[in-house]
Amino acid sequence: MTAETAIPEQTAAPSQPPITHTGKDGKGILITEPAMKQLATLINQQGENKVLRVGVRSGGCSGMSYTMDFVDAAAIRDDDERYEYAPAGGPTFTVVCDPKSLLYIYGMQLDFSTALIGGGFNFTNPNATQTCGCGSSFAV
């Protein structure tokens, strides 16, 4: 006599949408109010149809450095992440970031200080394992 073992039928797990992690304001790049005000002022000086592109590149004291530049809105690529910011009392502006850079700076906070020493834009990156004294270079 042979015993046959019934194998339970495997059911596929229901497909779920991918989990998207965003900052507390719903964006992958957090910008403080002082930085938003400064960026809104700068973007208005740039003229029509400009967006802020943020990213990273190889180089700097710690191996990677942050990049920020105003580019024409027509230069936004299909795979770029786009974030809209609205400073209090100011016009909205767009920040774009390519997917490769976003892997390194996701959750980064961009702040602005008017201090005489150490003033300007400051990056706080939760992904950085090492930063240098200049504040614009990091390693992961």
C-alpha positions in Angstrom: 0.0 0.0 0.0 1.3 3.3 -1.0 0.6 6.4 1.0 0.1 9.5 -1.1 0.8 12.8 0.6 -1.4 15.6 -0.4 0.6 18.8 -1.1 -1.3 21.9 -0.2 -1.9 24.1 -3.2 0.4 27.2 -3.2 -1.3 30.5 -3.5 0.5 33.5 -4.7 0.7 36.4 -2.3 -1.5 39.3 -3.4 0.6 41.9 -5.2 1.1 45.0 -3.1 2.2 48.4 -4.3 5.8 49.1 -3.4 6.3 50.9 -0.1 7.5 54.5 -0.6 9.3 56.1 2.2 9.1 59.9 2.3 10.1 62.6 4.7 7.7 64.0 7.2 6.6 66.6 4.6 6.0 63.8 2.0 9.2 64.6 0.2 12.5 62.7 -0.1 14.5 66.0 0.5 13.5 68.0 3.5 14.0 71.8 3.1 13.8 74.0 6.1 11.8 77.3 6.0 14.9 79.5 5.9 16.3 77.5 3.0 13.0 77.6 1.2 12.9 81.4 1.5 16.4 81.7 0.2 15.8 79.3 -2.7 12.6 81.1 -3.6 14.5 84.4 -3.8 17.3 82.8 -5.9 15.0 81.1 -8.2 13.1 84.3 -8.9 16.4 86.0 -9.8 17.1 83.2 -12.3 14.1 84.0 -14.5 11.2 82.0 -15.9 11.0 78.2 -16.1 13.9 77.4 -13.8 14.1 74.5 -11.3 16.6 73.5 -8.7 18.5 70.3 -9.5 20.2 68.7 -6.5 22.4 65.6 -6.7 25.8 64.1 -5.9 29.0 63.6 -7.8 32.3 61.8 -7.1 34.9 64.0 -5.4 35.3 66.1 -2.4 37.2 65.5 0.8 35.2 62.4 1.8 34.5 60.9 -1.6 31.2 62.4 -2.7 30.0 66.0 -2.9 26.6 67.6 -3.1 25.6 69.5 -6.2 22.9 72.2 -6.6 22.2 74.2 -9.7 19.4 76.0 -11.4 18.4 74.4 -14.7 15.7 75.0 -17.3 12.5 73.1 -16.6 12.8 71.6 -20.1 15.9 69.8 -18.8 13.8 67.6 -16.4 14.2 64.0 -17.3 11.4 61.4 -17.2 13.1 59.5 -14.4 13.8 62.5 -12.2 12.0 62.8 -8.9 10.1 66.1 -8.7 9.2 67.9 -5.4 7.2 71.0 -5.1 7.9 73.4 -2.2 5.9 76.4 -1.1 7.6 78.7 1.3 5.4 80.8 3.6 4.4 83.9 1.7 6.5 83.0 -1.4 6.0 81.4 -4.8 6.3 77.6 -5.1 9.3 76.2 -6.8 10.4 72.7 -8.0 13.4 70.6 -6.9 14.4 67.7 -9.1 16.9 64.9 -8.4 18.0 62.0 -10.5 17.3 58.5 -9.1 21.0 57.6 -8.6 21.7 60.7 -6.5 18.5 60.2 -4.6 19.8 56.8 -3.3 22.6 58.8 -1.5 20.6 61.8 -0.3 17.2 60.5 0.4 16.0 62.0 3.6 18.6 64.8 3.5 17.7 68.1 5.1 18.8 71.3 3.4 19.0 74.3 5.7 20.2 77.9 5.2 22.1 80.0 7.7 23.0 83.7 7.6 25.8 83.3 10.1 29.1 84.9 9.2 31.1 81.7 9.9 29.5 78.6 8.5 26.7 80.4 6.8 25.0 79.5 3.6 23.3 76.2 2.6 24.0 73.3 5.0 23.3 69.6 4.3 22.4 67.1 6.9 22.4 63.7 5.3 21.2 60.7 7.4 22.8 58.3 4.9 26.3 59.7 5.4 28.7 57.6 7.4 31.4 60.3 7.3 31.4 64.0 6.5 34.2 66.5 6.2 34.6 69.9 7.9 33.5 71.8 4.8 30.0 70.3 5.0 29.7 69.7 1.3 31.4 66.4 1.1 30.4 63.0 2.5 30.9 59.2 2.3 28.4 56.4 2.6 
